[in-house]
Structures are given as C-alpha cells and as structure tokens.
Amino acid sequence: QVQLVESGGGLVQAGGSLTLSCAASGGTFSRYAMGWFRQAPGKEHEFVAAITWSGGNTYYTDSVTGRFTISGDNAKSTVYLQMSSLKPEDTAVYYCAASGFRYADYRRRDKYNYWGRGTQVTVSS
C-alpha cells in the first residue's frame, strides 16, 4: 500500500514562511508527478503546485507564483513545498498527491492516484 505523509504545517503570521514535506513509502507505484492541493475554509479544493520527476517541470497556480516553490528529492521519494510571504488567504489544509500518469494535466485532481491525509497551515493577520 502506497502511503503519502505530509508534515511541516503550523501557525505563522502573515509575511512568514513554512516548508511542507511529503514522503512516499510502501509500494512500487510509478510516481511520474507529485503535487500539492489545498482546501481553505469555505472554498473549493484548489491546485497549488506540481512537479514531474523525469523532466523536472514545475507548475503553479497563479495565486502562489513567486511565493511558493515546489521541489523534490527523488532518492528520498520526497516532495517539498517552500512557502514564503504567506497571506491569510493561504490558510488551508494542504494535501500531497502522487500521479501515475506519464503525461497529464497535473492541475486536475483526477490525475492523481494517491493522497496524503493533509496538514494544516494557518496564517494569521
């Protein structure tokens, strides 16, 4: 059974920084891409960022471009999300996901096969 475990969430003030981690374990699933999604109070599930292992391509939603950076350590099967200049609107539960699709629109939730349980990020004003 493939497992994804997020860590690094917490409470920070606006303008601060946090780095989230997502470690994959437990199976031989081909993880062509990994991504981060979030769900804020009263809002829909939202794509945040994704990265492909083969080409190193990264993707971001407009609202986080320039503030968030996604990266990965293939040897550790771990993906990171570095968040800076945090805003109260970034408050959400952040979910890590892994995709088994070689080519896909990684902004779509249905292109991911495994999901973590989420980690809470709260940004105070």
Salt bridges, closest charged atoms under 4 A:
GLU46 OE1 - ARG38 NE 2.87
ASP90 OD1 - ARG38 NH1 3.03
ASP90 OD2 - ARG67 NH1 2.78
ASP105 OD1 - ARG107 NE 2.90
ASP110 OD2 - ARG108 NH2 2.69
